[in-house]
Amino acid sequence: MEQRLTEEKVFKDPVHNYIHVQDPIIWQLINTPEFQRLRRIRQLGTSYLTFHGAEHSRFSHSLGVYEITRKIISQFERSHYSDWPKEEKSVALCAALLHDLGHGPFSHSIEEAFDMNHEDWTCRIILGDTEVGAILRRYAPDFPEKVASVIQKTYEKPIVVNLVTSPLDADRMDYLLRDAYFTGVNYGTIDLDRILRMLRPYHGRIVVKESGMHAVEDYLMSRYQMYWQIYFHPVTRSSEIILRQIFKRAKELVKQGFQFRFMLEPLPQLFDGVLSVDEYLQLDEALIQTTFMQWRKENDSVLSELCERFMDRRLYKYVEVEQIDVETIEEIRVAFVKAGLHPEYDLEIDFPTDLPYDVFRPDESTDKQILLLDRQDKLHELSEVSDIVRSISGIHRGKHHLYYPQNKVDAIIHELPSHIRPYFS
C-alpha cells in the first residue's frame, strides 16, 4: 500500500514554481546529510566565474529532476496507461532524486583531475552505510540495489531508466531550464508542459506522440545552443583549466613529499586515491575553496600562483586558432622553455569536444534515440522525420583555443620566434 505524508510538503522553486513531496521516503531522503551536502556543490562548476548568476546547486537541480519525474508518472497514472508499471513509481522517484548524489566539488573538473566517476560514488553512497542507504533498506531490503541499478542503467525495466537517463529525460529537461534561468540566457527555454503531455509509455520504453515533434525539436535546438554558448564557453573553460592545473600541481607535490602548510582532511586520502564513502562526503566546494585560499601562501610558486588566479579570477587569456598542428605546438613549448616559462602550466590547447554534455546524434542503439509514435502505432526515429534534428546530428567540433597567462607571455613575447608571435597577439 502506497504511503502518503499526512501533509504534503512544498518547495518554492524558480523553475517549476512548486515542487511537491507527497511520499514519506522522498521527504526522509531529502533530509539526510548526504542529500543536504548537495547544497554545497554548484550545478555548473566554475561557470559562476563567467555567468555571475550561476550559483545554483546540485540540490535544487536534484529536486527539479524529481519534480519532472513525478509529473510524468502522475500523467501516466491519470491516463491509466497499461504500459506503465505502477509498482515502479517509488524506485523511479528515488532514482530521480538521488541521481546526482555522488557529485564532488566543481563536479566534472574534479572527476577528470582524479579519474573519478560521480555515478560510481552515487551508487556507493546509496549502497553503503549511510542514512540514505538505511532509509532505502527500511523501505525494502533490496531497494538500494534497485535504485542503484537505475542509475547504472542496468535496471530490469528500461522504461524506468528512460525517465532518469535518456535523450529526453527529466535530468536534461531540468538542467536546461535551470541553467538557462540562472545564467540569464534564453537558449534553454523549452515548452516543458507540452513535452510532458506528449510522452507515452510504450512497449517498455518512453516515446513521444508524433504531434509533439515540434516541441522536441525546440528542446534539442535549445540543448544544442546551451552546449556551445554556456557549457563550452571559453571563459569557463579557462577557469576549468586552472582548476585542473591546481589539482595536478598539488598531486605532483604530494608525490614529491612536499610539506604543505595547510592540508585539511580528507584531502590526503583524495590525493592517495583511497577515499572511503564517509571521507568522500566531507568534500564540498567550501572545503576546496578554503584550501585554495590557504595554498596562495604555500612555498611552491606554481601552486600559489594558480590558486591566486582561481580565487581572484585572473584567468588565462585565450585566442581562437583555426588550425594548429602538433609540430607548431611543440615549437611553442620549446620556445616557452627557452624564455623561462613552464609549458605544462603556462600553455594549454583546448578543443571542446569532450565535455559530458552532448548534443543529440542518431545511434544504432534505440536507448540513445528519441522515438515518435504515429497514429498507426508505428515508431519512427526522430531524425528520420525531422530535418531540423538531422541538421544538428552528428559530432560537432569547436575551434581550437590557445590559453596562456597574458602577463607572462607579454613579458617574453620578443623572445619567441617571429612565426609564433602571431598566436599570442
Salt bridges, closest charged atoms under 4 A:
GLU2 OE2 - ARG4 NH1 3.15
GLU2 OE2 - LYS89 NZ 3.30
GLU8 OE1 - HIS20 ND1 3.15
ASP13 OD1 - ARG178 NH1 3.05
GLU55 OE1 - ARG42 NE 2.87
GLU67 OE2 - ARG70 NH2 2.78
GLU87 OE2 - LYS157 NZ 2.86
GLU88 OE2 - LYS157 NZ 3.14
ASP100 OD2 - ARG58 NH1 2.93
ASP100 OD2 - HIS61 NE2 3.53
ASP100 OD2 - HIS99 NE2 3.26
ASP100 OD1 - HIS103 NE2 3.39
GLU111 OE2 - HIS103 ND1 3.78
GLU111 OE2 - HIS108 ND1 3.42
GLU111 OE2 - HIS118 ND1 3.07
GLU112 OE2 - ARG244 NE 3.61
GLU119 OE1 - LYS153 NZ 3.39
ASP169 OD2 - ARG172 NH1 2.73
ASP171 OD1 - HIS61 NE2 2.76
ASP171 OD1 - HIS99 NE2 3.35
ASP174 OD1 - HIS16 NE2 2.71
ASP174 OD2 - HIS61 ND1 2.75
ASP174 OD2 - ARG178 NE 2.97
ASP179 OD1 - HIS56 NE2 2.78
GLU217 OE1 - HIS214 ND1 3.01
GLU240 OE1 - ARG237 NH1 3.97
GLU252 OE1 - ARG249 NH1 2.99
ASP284 OD2 - ARG40 NE 2.60
GLU285 OE1 - ARG42 NH1 2.77
ASP300 OD1 - ARG249 NH2 2.76
GLU305 OE2 - ARG309 NE 3.02
GLU305 OE1 - LYS408 NZ 2.85
GLU308 OE1 - ARG314 NH2 3.43
ASP312 OD1 - ARG296 NH1 3.10
GLU320 OE1 - LYS399 NZ 3.54
GLU320 OE2 - HIS401 NE2 3.54
GLU322 OE2 - LYS399 NZ 3.31
GLU331 OE1 - HIS419 NE2 2.75
GLU344 OE1 - LYS248 NZ 2.94
ASP346 OD1 - LYS408 NZ 3.27
GLU348 OE2 - ARG244 NH2 3.49
ASP350 OD1 - ARG237 NH2 2.73
ASP354 OD1 - ARG237 NH2 3.35
ASP358 OD2 - ARG361 NH1 2.92
ASP374 OD2 - HIS380 NE2 2.86
ASP387 OD1 - ARG390 NH2 2.15
GLU415 OE2 - HIS414 NE2 3.76
